[in-house]
Amino acid sequence: MSADSLPKARTKPALARRGDGLYQRGKGKTWWLEFKQGGRRHQLRVGKGISRTVAREIAQVKRAAILKGEAGIGRKRADMGFDAAKDEFLK
């Protein structure tokens, strides 16, 4: 019997996920959003005890905030020096 005639074993991914980066984790069935930003992996909690449809809608809002830079993820602006902050404040 050759190796070609043996049945192939099915391989199942360790964590089944769809392409949208949304998945459930834990006993409480908490939905999480996983994505990469600037080469770093991030995971955000979307909600607990909600349906996939609702989790998807919340994830869309969170993605929009991330892309706009409102979520605090990504590049941070450079700190302003004291003299520049003083001048800005006194304007």
Phi and psi in degrees as GROMACS dihedral restraints (atoms count N, CA, C in turn):
[ dihedral_restraints ]
;  ai    aj    ak    al  type     phi  dphi    fc
    3     4     5     6     1   -91.1    20    10
    4     5     6     7     1   166.8    20    10
    6     7     8     9     1   -67.4    20    10
    7     8     9    10     1   -26.2    20    10
    9    10    11    12     1   -70.2    20    10
   10    11    12    13     1   -27.1    20    10
   12    13    14    15     1   -86.6    20    10
   13    14    15    16     1   -10.1    20    10
   15    16    17    18     1   -75.1    20    10
   16    17    18    19     1   144.1    20    10
   18    19    20    21     1   -67.9    20    10
   19    20    21    22     1   143.2    20    10
   21    22    23    24     1   -80.4    20    10
   22    23    24    25     1   137.4    20    10
   24    25    26    27     1   -76.9    20    10
   25    26    27    28     1   138.6    20    10
   27    28    29    30     1   -76.7    20    10
   28    29    30    31     1   134.1    20    10
   30    31    32    33     1  -107.3    20    10
   31    32    33    34     1   130.9    20    10
   33    34    35    36     1  -110.3    20    10
   34    35    36    37     1   133.7    20    10
   36    37    38    39     1   -61.8    20    10
   37    38    39    40     1   149.4    20    10
   39    40    41    42     1   -61.8    20    10
   40    41    42    43     1   -36.4    20    10
   42    43    44    45     1  -136.0    20    10
   43    44    45    46     1   104.0    20    10
   45    46    47    48     1   -69.0    20    10
   46    47    48    49     1   124.0    20    10
   48    49    50    51     1  -138.5    20    10
   49    50    51    52     1   151.1    20    10
   51    52    53    54     1   -91.0    20    10
   52    53    54    55     1   175.1    20    10
   54    55    56    57     1   -71.7    20    10
   55    56    57    58     1    -8.6    20    10
   57    58    59    60     1   -87.8    20    10
   58    59    60    61     1    -1.6    20    10
   60    61    62    63     1    77.9    20    10
   61    62    63    64     1    12.7    20    10
   63    64    65    66     1  -103.1    20    10
   64    65    66    67     1   128.9    20    10
   66    67    68    69     1  -151.4    20    10
   67    68    69    70     1   163.4    20    10
   69    70    71    72     1  -102.4    20    10
   70    71    72    73     1   146.8    20    10
   72    73    74    75     1  -146.4    20    10
   73    74    75    76     1   141.2    20    10
   75    76    77    78     1    88.5    20    10
   76    77    78    79     1   171.6    20    10
   78    79    80    81     1   -69.1    20    10
   79    80    81    82     1   -32.1    20    10
   81    82    83    84     1   -79.0    20    10
   82    83    84    85     1     3.3    20    10
   84    85    86    87     1    54.5    20    10
   85    86    87    88     1    54.7    20    10
   87    88    89    90     1   -83.8    20    10
   88    89    90    91     1   133.1    20    10
   90    91    92    93     1   -87.5    20    10
   91    92    93    94     1   137.1    20    10
   93    94    95    96     1  -127.7    20    10
   94    95    96    97     1   150.0    20    10
   96    97    98    99     1  -113.2    20    10
   97    98    99   100     1   124.5    20    10
   99   100   101   102     1  -115.7    20    10
  100   101   102   103     1   134.5    20    10
  102   103   104   105     1  -157.3    20    10
  103   104   105   106     1   167.9    20    10
  105   106   107   108     1  -115.4    20    10
  106   107   108   109     1   135.0    20    10
  108   109   110   111     1  -135.5    20    10
  109   110   111   112     1   118.8    20    10
  111   112   113   114     1    62.7    20    10
  112   113   114   115     1    32.6    20    10
  114   115   116   117     1    81.7    20    10
  115   116   117   118     1    -1.8    20    10
  117   118   119   120     1  -107.8    20    10
  118   119   120   121     1   143.4    20    10
  120   121   122   123     1   -88.7    20    10
  121   122   123   124     1   132.4    20    10
  123   124   125   126     1  -126.2    20    10
  124   125   126   127     1   148.1    20    10
  126   127   128   129     1  -132.6    20    10
  127   128   129   130     1   126.4    20    10
  129   130   131   132     1  -119.0    20    10
  130   131   132   133     1   138.0    20    10
  132   133   134   135     1   -78.2    20    10
  133   134   135   136     1   128.0    20    10
  135   136   137   138     1   -94.6    20    10
  136   137   138   139     1   -47.6    20    10
  138   139   140   141     1   173.5    20    10
  139   140   141   142     1   166.2    20    10
  141   142   143   144     1  -122.9    20    10
  142   143   144   145     1   135.6    20    10
  144   145   146   147     1    72.3    20    10
  145   146   147   148     1    27.6    20    10
  147   148   149   150     1  -117.0    20    10
  148   149   150   151     1   163.1    20    10
  150   151   152   153     1   -77.7    20    10
  151   152   153   154     1   165.0    20    10
  153   154   155   156     1   -62.7    20    10
  154   155   156   157     1   -35.8    20    10
  156   157   158   159     1   -62.9    20    10
  157   158   159   160     1   -46.8    20    10
  159   160   161   162     1   -65.8    20    10
  160   161   162   163     1   -41.2    20    10
  162   163   164   165     1   -61.3    20    10
  163   164   165   166     1   -38.6    20    10
  165   166   167   168     1   -64.0    20    10
  166   167   168   169     1   -41.2    20    10
  168   169   170   171     1   -66.2    20    10
  169   170   171   172     1   -42.4    20    10
  171   172   173   174     1   -64.3    20    10
  172   173   174   175     1   -40.0    20    10
  174   175   176   177     1   -63.1    20    10
  175   176   177   178     1   -36.0    20    10
  177   178   179   180     1   -62.7    20    10
  178   179   180   181     1   -41.0    20    10
  180   181   182   183     1   -65.3    20    10
  181   182   183   184     1   -42.6    20    10
  183   184   185   186     1   -65.6    20    10
  184   185   186   187     1   -39.2    20    10
  186   187   188   189     1   -62.3    20    10
  187   188   189   190     1   -41.6    20    10
  189   190   191   192     1   -62.5    20    10
  190   191   192   193     1   -41.8    20    10
  192   193   194   195     1   -64.6    20    10
  193   194   195   196     1   -37.4    20    10
  195   196   197   198     1   -65.6    20    10
  196   197   198   199     1   -44.7    20    10
  198   199   200   201     1   -66.5    20    10
  199   200   201   202     1   -31.9    20    10
  201   202   203   204     1   -78.3    20    10
  202   203   204   205     1   -13.9    20    10
  204   205   206   207     1    87.1    20    10
  205   206   207   208     1    14.6    20    10
  207   208   209   210     1   -88.5    20    10
  208   209   210   211     1    -9.8    20    10
  210   211   212   213     1   -91.0    20    10
  211   212   213   214     1    -3.9    20    10
  213   214   215   216     1    77.9    20    10
  214   215   216   217     1    15.9    20    10
  216   217   218   219     1  -112.9    20    10
  217   218   219   220     1   137.7    20    10
  219   220   221   222     1   109.7    20    10
  220   221   222   223     1  -150.9    20    10
  222   223   224   225     1   -69.4    20    10
  223   224   225   226     1   138.6    20    10
  225   226   227   228     1  -108.7    20    10
  226   227   228   229     1   143.3    20    10
  228   229   230   231     1   -70.3    20    10
  229   230   231   232     1   154.3    20    10
  231   232   233   234     1   -69.2    20    10
  232   233   234   235     1   144.8    20    10
  234   235   236   237     1   -66.7    20    10
  235   236   237   238     1   143.1    20    10
  237   238   239   240     1   -88.8    20    10
  238   239   240   241     1   138.6    20    10
  240   241   242   243     1   -70.2    20    10
  241   242   243   244     1   165.2    20    10
  243   244   245   246     1   -61.1    20    10
  244   245   246   247     1   -47.0    20    10
  246   247   248   249     1   -62.8    20    10
  247   248   249   250     1   -40.9    20    10
  249   250   251   252     1   -67.6    20    10
  250   251   252   253     1   -38.6    20    10
  252   253   254   255     1   -66.7    20    10
  253   254   255   256     1   -39.4    20    10
  255   256   257   258     1   -62.9    20    10
  256   257   258   259     1   -45.3    20    10
  258   259   260   261     1   -62.6    20    10
  259   260   261   262     1   -40.6    20    10
  261   262   263   264     1   -65.5    20    10
  262   263   264   265     1   -39.4    20    10
  264   265   266   267     1   -69.6    20    10
  265   266   267   268     1   -37.5    20    10
  267   268   269   270     1   -81.0    20    10
  268   269   270   271     1    -4.5    20    10
